[in-house]
Amino acid sequence: MSDLAEATIRHRLATSLMLLISIADDPADSDDRRLRKRVGVAAGYVTIAAPLGVPFQTGFSVASWSLALGLSVFSIVNLAVLGRTHNFDRYVAALLISGVIFVPAATFLAGGLTGPSSGLGWAFLVPAYAILALGPRRGVVWFAVYLGMVAVMIAIDPIARSVAPAATYLLELSGQLQNGVVPLTIVFVLLVYTDRRRLAAEARADELLTNAIPASIAARLRRGERRIAEAYPETSIVFADIVGSTTWAHDTPPAEVVDLLDALFTRFDDLADRFGLEKVKTIGDAYMAAAGAPEPRPDHAVVAVELALAMVDAVTDISATAGIPMEVRVGVGTGPVVGGVIGQRRLQFDLWGDPVNLASRMESSGLPGRVQIAASTRDLLPPGRFVLEAREIEAKGLGRLTAYLVQPAEGA
């Protein structure tokens, strides 16, 4: 069999298994709720097969076959009802109650707790299923039920011993193994599955957190820091705003507007990663990034200008490809800022300070398709790296300033 065929078979098996255990899923479920549902459903499938070992421990009596097949059929019906109603709590309650009835009855038929097939291991599956499917708070109640089951099995043990036929050594050995190893193996497998799913959910949450705020800030939040506020003395801020998008967006279906902005900001994100800047936020069709915060770097002004120029080229490319007349104004300002995480439900890393306002004014007073920088940024650029064109502007709230249009130097 070829590697491709084996991979195809594995994929189909994994897909089929996932369909089987996801019959109770709801799109509104949280990751934790979805995980608990799948564990509970998996337990239902186990309960179809697990009872069928009872007749082999009790001499294949009619009572043992009736009990085993009855629980198997009940489990099938319980899963079918779950698939139709999606009432997970009812399903789990029915599954647990069936275990509470079945385990003491099977233990009695097998000769009691002190007989060849003690049911203590199977009884523990009841609170184990409960805590995995319903959570620790509700699982405590079912642990109390488990203790009650043990008390019942102790009470009926003398009667079970007196009516059970004498067991052979092999029957005692196989019974102890089956009733000890099998239920504990089931618990182990469910715990492994639960832990893997938990780790996967945590990885997704970490990815979302890191996408929302800088990785270094996210790491500090995971370590338990509640208030994060830092001063960043050397930063350069980049502001970019799309020119001509408002009119186009007004006459365009929303899906097309979102698709275009997604493609554009995804390109900006890639460029920010390439030049080593941190995306701070987007507001409508405006994009803000920072160099030197939260991670300091000595060449923050240079990489900020390089990103700004690359943004202009990116918008030109996307505009030509999409056939939409669109340009971008980009402004850069440099200086000390303060940064921190704000909000509780939707965390956001933001920056405040004169360079933020300055970069915004450089953008708003700039020219479409050009990058305009402040004097504070120009002072940190190496000679000959860029071509600068001075111009006087009136910046709102800042008065009259000298700004500089930038383009790459020949051969740079």
C-alpha positions as CSV (number, residue, x, y, z in Angstrom):
1,M,0.0,0.0,0.0
2,S,1.4,3.4,-1.0
3,D,2.0,6.2,1.5
4,L,-0.7,8.2,-0.2
5,A,-3.3,5.4,0.2
6,E,-2.3,4.9,3.9
7,A,-2.6,8.7,4.5
8,T,-6.0,8.7,2.8
9,I,-7.2,5.8,5.0
10,R,-6.0,7.4,8.1
11,H,-7.7,10.7,7.2
12,R,-11.0,8.9,6.5
13,L,-10.8,7.0,9.8
14,A,-10.0,10.2,11.7
15,T,-12.9,12.0,10.0
16,S,-15.3,9.2,10.7
17,L,-14.3,9.0,14.3
18,M,-14.7,12.8,14.7
19,L,-18.2,12.5,13.2
20,L,-19.1,9.8,15.7
21,I,-18.0,11.7,18.8
22,S,-19.3,15.1,17.7
23,I,-23.0,14.3,17.4
24,A,-23.8,16.6,20.3
25,D,-21.7,19.5,19.1
26,D,-23.4,23.0,18.9
27,P,-21.8,25.9,17.0
28,A,-22.3,28.1,20.1
29,D,-20.3,25.7,22.4
30,S,-17.2,26.9,24.0
31,D,-14.0,24.8,23.6
32,D,-14.5,23.4,27.1
33,R,-18.2,22.5,26.5
34,R,-17.4,20.9,23.2
35,L,-14.6,18.9,24.8
36,R,-16.9,17.7,27.6
37,K,-19.6,16.7,25.1
38,R,-17.2,14.6,23.0
39,V,-15.8,12.9,26.1
40,G,-19.4,12.1,27.2
41,V,-20.3,10.7,23.8
42,A,-17.1,8.6,23.6
43,A,-18.1,7.2,27.0
44,G,-21.5,6.2,25.5
45,Y,-19.8,4.2,22.7
46,V,-17.6,2.5,25.3
47,T,-20.7,1.5,27.3
48,I,-22.1,-0.4,24.2
49,A,-19.2,-2.8,24.3
50,A,-18.0,-2.9,27.9
51,P,-21.0,-4.8,29.4
52,L,-20.5,-7.7,27.0
53,G,-17.7,-9.1,29.1
54,V,-20.0,-9.8,32.1
55,P,-21.4,-13.2,30.8
56,F,-17.9,-14.5,30.5
57,Q,-17.4,-14.0,34.2
58,T,-20.7,-15.5,35.4
59,G,-20.9,-18.8,33.5
60,F,-22.9,-17.4,30.6
61,S,-26.1,-17.3,32.7
62,V,-29.4,-16.0,31.2
63,A,-29.4,-13.2,33.8
64,S,-25.9,-12.0,32.8
65,W,-26.7,-12.0,29.1
66,S,-29.9,-10.2,29.7
67,L,-28.2,-7.6,31.8
68,A,-25.2,-7.1,29.4
69,L,-27.3,-6.9,26.2
70,G,-29.9,-4.7,28.0
71,L,-27.2,-2.1,28.8
72,S,-25.7,-2.3,25.3
73,V,-29.1,-1.7,23.7
74,F,-29.9,1.1,26.1
75,S,-26.6,2.8,25.3
76,I,-27.3,2.7,21.6
77,V,-30.8,4.1,22.1
78,N,-29.3,6.8,24.4
79,L,-26.9,7.9,21.7
80,A,-29.6,7.9,19.1
81,V,-31.8,10.1,21.2
82,L,-28.8,12.5,21.8
83,G,-28.2,12.7,18.1
84,R,-31.8,13.8,17.5
85,T,-32.4,16.1,20.5
86,H,-28.8,17.3,21.3
87,N,-30.0,17.3,25.0
88,F,-26.6,16.5,26.4
89,D,-27.4,16.8,30.1
90,R,-30.3,14.3,29.7
91,Y,-28.0,12.0,27.9
92,V,-25.3,12.1,30.5
93,A,-27.8,11.6,33.4
94,A,-29.2,8.5,31.6
95,L,-25.7,7.1,31.0
96,L,-24.7,7.6,34.6
97,I,-27.9,6.2,36.1
98,S,-27.6,3.1,33.9
99,G,-24.1,2.6,35.4
100,V,-25.4,3.0,38.9
101,I,-27.9,0.2,38.3
102,F,-25.7,-2.1,36.1
103,V,-22.5,-2.2,38.1
104,P,-24.0,-3.5,41.4
105,A,-26.2,-5.9,39.5
106,A,-23.3,-7.3,37.5
107,T,-21.1,-7.5,40.6
108,F,-23.8,-9.5,42.4
109,L,-24.1,-12.0,39.5
110,A,-20.3,-12.4,39.5
111,G,-20.1,-13.3,43.2
112,G,-19.9,-10.0,45.0
113,L,-17.1,-7.7,45.8
114,T,-15.0,-10.5,47.3
115,G,-15.8,-12.8,44.3
116,P,-13.7,-13.3,41.2
117,S,-15.0,-10.1,39.5
118,S,-15.1,-7.2,41.8
119,G,-17.0,-4.2,40.3
120,L,-15.1,-1.4,42.1
121,G,-13.2,-0.4,39.0
122,W,-16.3,-0.2,36.9
123,A,-18.1,1.7,39.6
124,F,-15.5,4.4,39.6
125,L,-16.2,5.1,35.9
126,V,-19.5,6.7,37.1
127,P,-17.8,9.7,38.9
128,A,-15.0,9.7,36.3
129,Y,-17.4,10.1,33.4
130,A,-19.3,12.7,35.4
131,I,-16.3,14.9,36.1
132,L,-15.1,14.7,32.5
133,A,-18.5,15.3,30.9
134,L,-20.1,17.7,33.5
135,G,-17.2,19.3,35.2
136,P,-15.8,19.1,38.8
137,R,-18.7,20.8,40.6
138,R,-21.3,18.4,39.4
139,G,-18.8,15.5,39.4
140,V,-18.6,15.7,43.2
141,V,-22.3,14.7,43.5
142,W,-21.7,11.6,41.4
143,F,-18.6,10.7,43.5
144,A,-21.0,10.6,46.5
145,V,-23.2,8.3,44.4
146,Y,-20.2,6.1,43.8
147,L,-19.6,5.8,47.5
148,G,-23.3,4.8,47.9
149,M,-22.8,2.1,45.2
150,V,-19.9,0.7,47.1
151,A,-22.0,0.7,50.3
152,V,-24.7,-1.3,48.5
153,M,-22.2,-3.8,47.0
154,I,-20.8,-4.3,50.5
155,A,-24.3,-4.9,51.9
156,I,-25.2,-7.5,49.3
157,D,-21.8,-9.2,49.2
158,P,-22.7,-12.0,51.7
159,I,-25.8,-12.9,49.7
160,A,-23.8,-12.8,46.4
161,R,-21.1,-15.1,47.8
162,S,-23.7,-17.6,49.0
163,V,-25.5,-18.0,45.7
164,A,-22.6,-17.7,43.2
165,P,-21.1,-21.0,42.0
166,A,-17.5,-21.8,42.9
167,A,-15.1,-20.1,40.5
168,T,-12.0,-21.7,39.0
169,Y,-8.6,-20.1,39.3
170,L,-8.5,-19.0,35.7
171,L,-11.9,-17.4,36.1
172,E,-10.8,-15.5,39.2
173,L,-7.6,-14.4,37.4
174,S,-9.3,-13.2,34.3
175,G,-12.1,-11.5,36.3
176,Q,-9.7,-9.5,38.4
177,L,-7.7,-8.4,35.3
178,Q,-10.9,-7.5,33.4
179,N,-12.5,-5.6,36.2
180,G,-9.3,-3.8,37.3
181,V,-7.3,-3.2,34.1
182,V,-10.1,-2.5,31.6
183,P,-12.0,0.3,33.5
184,L,-8.7,2.0,34.5
185,T,-7.5,1.8,30.9
186,I,-10.8,3.5,29.8
187,V,-10.2,6.2,32.4
188,F,-6.6,6.6,31.2
189,V,-7.6,6.9,27.6
190,L,-10.3,9.5,28.4
191,L,-7.9,11.5,30.5
192,V,-5.3,11.5,27.7
193,Y,-7.8,12.6,25.1
194,T,-9.1,15.3,27.5
195,D,-5.6,16.6,28.1
196,R,-4.7,16.7,24.5
197,R,-7.9,18.6,23.6
198,R,-7.2,21.0,26.5
199,L,-3.7,21.7,25.3
200,A,-5.1,22.3,21.8
201,A,-7.7,24.7,23.1
202,E,-5.0,26.5,25.1
203,A,-2.8,26.7,22.0
204,R,-5.7,28.3,20.1
205,A,-6.3,30.8,22.9
206,D,-2.6,31.6,23.0
207,E,-2.7,32.2,19.3
208,L,-5.7,34.5,19.5
209,L,-4.1,36.4,22.4
210,T,-0.7,36.8,20.6
211,N,-2.6,38.0,17.4
212,A,-4.4,40.6,19.5
213,I,-1.4,41.9,21.4
214,P,2.4,41.7,21.1
215,A,3.9,38.3,22.0
216,S,6.1,39.7,24.8
217,I,3.1,41.4,26.4
218,A,1.0,38.2,26.0
219,A,3.7,36.2,27.8
220,R,3.6,38.6,30.7
221,L,-0.2,38.3,30.9
222,R,0.1,34.5,31.0
223,R,2.5,34.8,33.9
224,G,-0.2,36.6,35.9
225,E,0.6,40.3,35.5
226,R,-2.6,42.3,35.7
227,R,-1.5,45.8,34.9
228,I,1.1,46.4,32.2
229,A,2.3,49.9,31.6
230,E,5.8,50.8,30.2
231,A,7.7,53.8,28.9
232,Y,9.4,53.4,25.6
233,P,11.9,56.2,25.1
234,E,12.9,55.5,21.5
235,T,10.1,54.6,19.1
236,S,8.8,55.5,15.7
237,I,5.1,55.3,14.9
238,V,3.6,54.6,11.5
239,F,0.1,55.7,10.5
240,A,-1.4,54.6,7.2
241,D,-4.8,55.6,5.8
242,I,-6.4,54.4,2.6
243,V,-7.4,57.3,0.2
244,G,-10.5,56.8,-1.9
245,S,-11.9,53.7,0.0
246,T,-14.9,55.5,1.5
247,T,-16.6,56.3,-1.8
248,W,-15.9,52.9,-3.2
249,A,-17.1,51.1,0.0
250,H,-20.4,53.0,-0.1
251,D,-21.3,51.6,-3.5
252,T,-19.8,48.1,-3.0
253,P,-21.3,44.9,-1.3
254,P,-20.0,44.6,2.3
255,A,-18.4,41.2,1.6
256,E,-16.2,42.7,-1.2
257,V,-15.2,45.6,1.1
258,V,-14.2,43.2,3.9
259,D,-12.3,41.0,1.4
260,L,-10.3,43.9,0.0
261,L,-9.5,45.3,3.4
262,D,-8.6,41.9,4.7
263,A,-6.2,41.3,1.8
264,L,-4.7,44.8,2.3
265,F,-4.2,44.6,6.0
266,T,-2.9,41.0,5.7
267,R,-0.2,42.4,3.4
268,F,0.5,45.1,5.9
269,D,0.8,42.5,8.6
270,D,3.3,40.5,6.6
271,L,5.3,43.7,5.9
272,A,5.3,44.6,9.5
273,D,6.7,41.2,10.4
274,R,9.3,41.4,7.7
275,F,10.6,44.8,8.9
276,G,10.2,44.0,12.6
277,L,7.5,46.4,13.6
278,E,4.6,45.7,15.9
279,K,1.1,46.1,14.6
280,V,-0.8,48.2,17.2
281,K,-4.3,48.4,15.8
282,T,-6.6,49.1,12.8
283,I,-9.4,51.7,12.9
284,G,-11.6,51.4,9.9
285,D,-9.3,51.7,6.9
286,A,-6.4,53.1,9.0
287,Y,-3.4,51.0,10.2
288,M,-1.0,51.8,13.0
289,A,2.3,50.1,13.7
290,A,5.3,50.8,16.0
291,A,9.0,50.2,15.9
292,G,10.9,50.2,19.2
293,A,7.9,49.2,21.3
294,P,7.3,46.9,23.0
295,E,10.7,45.5,21.9
296,P,13.4,48.3,21.7
297,R,15.6,48.5,18.6
298,P,18.2,51.2,17.7
299,D,17.1,51.4,14.0
300,H,13.5,52.1,14.7
301,A,13.3,55.2,12.5
302,V,14.9,53.4,9.5
303,V,12.6,50.3,9.6
304,A,9.5,52.5,10.2
305,V,10.3,54.5,7.0
306,E,11.0,51.2,5.1
307,L,7.7,49.8,6.2
308,A,5.9,53.0,5.2
309,L,7.4,52.9,1.7
310,A,6.6,49.2,1.3
311,M,3.0,50.0,2.3
312,V,2.7,52.4,-0.6
313,D,3.9,49.8,-3.1
314,A,1.6,47.2,-1.6
315,V,-1.5,49.4,-2.1
316,T,-0.4,50.2,-5.6
317,D,-0.2,46.5,-6.4
318,I,-3.5,45.6,-4.8
319,S,-5.2,48.5,-6.5
320,A,-4.0,47.4,-9.9
321,T,-5.0,43.8,-9.3
322,A,-8.4,44.6,-8.0
323,G,-9.1,47.3,-10.5
324,I,-10.0,49.8,-7.8
325,P,-8.6,53.4,-7.8
326,M,-7.0,53.5,-4.3
327,E,-3.9,55.1,-2.8
328,V,-2.5,55.4,0.7
329,R,-1.1,58.2,2.8
330,V,1.5,57.2,5.3
331,G,3.0,59.3,8.2
332,V,5.8,58.6,10.6
333,G,6.7,60.3,13.8
334,T,9.4,59.6,16.4
335,G,9.9,60.0,20.1
336,P,9.1,58.6,23.6
337,V,5.7,57.0,24.2
338,V,3.9,55.1,26.9
339,G,2.3,51.8,26.2
340,G,0.0,49.4,28.1
341,V,-2.8,46.9,28.0
342,I,-6.3,48.3,28.4
343,G,-9.7,46.6,28.7
344,Q,-10.9,43.4,30.4
345,R,-13.0,41.6,27.9
346,R,-11.2,42.6,24.7
347,L,-7.6,43.2,25.6
348,Q,-5.8,45.8,23.5
349,F,-2.2,47.0,23.6
350,D,-2.0,50.7,22.8
351,L,0.5,53.5,22.7
352,W,0.1,57.1,23.8
353,G,2.3,60.2,23.5
354,D,3.3,63.0,21.2
355,P,4.8,60.7,18.5
356,V,1.4,59.0,18.1
357,N,-0.3,62.3,17.4
358,L,2.6,63.5,15.3
359,A,2.5,60.4,13.1
360,S,-1.2,60.8,12.7
361,R,-0.8,64.5,11.6
362,M,2.0,63.5,9.2
363,E,-0.5,61.1,7.6
364,S,-3.5,63.4,7.4
365,S,-1.5,66.3,6.0
366,G,0.4,64.1,3.6
367,L,-0.1,63.4,-0.1
368,P,-1.8,60.3,-1.6
369,G,0.7,57.7,-2.6
370,R,3.5,59.3,-0.6
371,V,5.2,58.9,2.8
372,Q,5.6,62.0,5.0
373,I,7.8,62.0,8.1
374,A,8.4,64.4,11.0
375,A,11.7,66.2,11.7
376,S,12.2,63.9,14.7
377,T,12.2,60.9,12.3
378,R,14.4,62.6,9.7
379,D,17.1,63.3,12.3
380,L,17.6,59.6,12.9
381,L,17.9,58.5,9.2
382,P,21.4,57.7,7.9
383,P,22.7,60.1,5.1
384,G,22.1,58.9,1.6
385,R,19.6,56.2,2.5
386,F,16.5,58.2,1.5
387,V,15.6,61.2,-0.6
388,L,13.9,63.8,1.5
389,E,11.7,66.7,0.2
390,A,11.0,69.4,2.8
391,R,7.5,71.0,2.9
392,E,5.7,73.3,5.3
393,I,2.4,72.0,6.7
394,E,-0.3,73.1,9.1
395,A,-0.8,70.3,11.6
396,K,-4.0,70.3,13.6
397,G,-3.2,70.9,17.3
398,L,0.6,71.3,16.5
399,G,0.7,74.4,14.4
400,R,3.0,75.0,11.5
401,L,5.7,72.4,11.0
402,T,8.3,71.3,8.6
403,A,7.6,67.8,7.3
404,Y,9.5,65.7,4.8
405,L,8.3,63.6,1.9
406,V,10.4,60.4,1.5
407,Q,11.4,58.1,-1.3
408,P,14.2,55.6,-1.6
409,A,17.5,56.8,-2.8
410,E,18.7,55.5,-6.2
411,G,20.3,52.1,-5.6
412,A,19.3,52.0,-2.0
